[in-house]
Amino acid sequence: MALTEPAVLVLTALVGETRHGYALIAGVEELSEGRTRLSVGTLYGLLDRLSSEGLIALDREERHQGRTRRYYRLTDDGAAALEAEAQRLAHLARAASARLRTARAV
């Protein structure tokens, strides 16, 4: 199953650390060099989907300035899905580059 770009970015932002929603939004923007900016609604819909698929899990909840922050972590299944998607994208990038080189050589 291919993952959407926002899903790949969220999973990547969770590699090696737990993050809460706003930290994920910032992490996605940083990873995408500003090309992807998730709204809060989009992020939480995505987190619900990734959680229901077992790719992420709630790590803990903390109170911060009167609000609950939910921290998420990458699961083993999430890491495996991210690795598979990274390999799929790398293969596509290699195929595209090879075709472009061939077309330029003609």
Long-range contacts (C-beta under 8 A, 24 or more apart in sequence): 1-81, 2-85, 2-88, 3-81, 3-82, 3-85, 5-32, 5-36, 6-36, 6-38, 6-42, 6-46, 7-46, 7-49, 7-50, 7-55, 8-82, 8-85, 8-86, 8-89, 9-36, 10-38, 10-43, 10-46, 10-47, 10-50, 10-56, 11-50, 11-55, 11-56, 11-74, 11-78, 11-79, 11-81, 11-82, 12-82, 14-56, 14-72, 14-73, 14-74, 14-78, 15-74, 15-79, 15-82, 18-59, 18-60, 18-71, 18-72, 18-73, 19-71, 19-72, 20-62, 20-69, 20-70, 20-71, 20-72, 21-47, 21-69, 21-70, 24-72, 47-72, 50-78, 53-77, 54-78, 55-81, 55-82
